[in-house]
Amino acid sequence: MTAPMMPGPGARVSVRPGEWQLSPGIEGHTCHDIRIVTIHKSQDPRYAWVYGHGLECAWESADCTAPFCWELLVKVDVLVATAAGERPRARRC
């Protein structure tokens, strides 16, 4: 079995309520656009750990020097659809 195609570093993933968790079992209830730094497997095969930055970190005035600002569990289906270009960016929630 091959691993599903995931978006690479620098890709933008939009997550909506119910598509991400702050930690296992803690559902996210807001929308976010994250610029991916890395993706790692989690204990739950339905989710993957996404380390990344919010879009505001790219602002010239932000001067973000952290390796990543966000650490979220994101549904693998969302990441695969993003990598395939089948996922629209989130609109206002």
Secondary structure, DSSP 8 states (H G I E B T S, - for coil): --------TT-EEEE-TTSEEEETTEE--S-EEEEEEEEEE-SSTTEEEEEEEEGGGGSTTT---SS-SEEEEEEHHHHHHHHTT--------
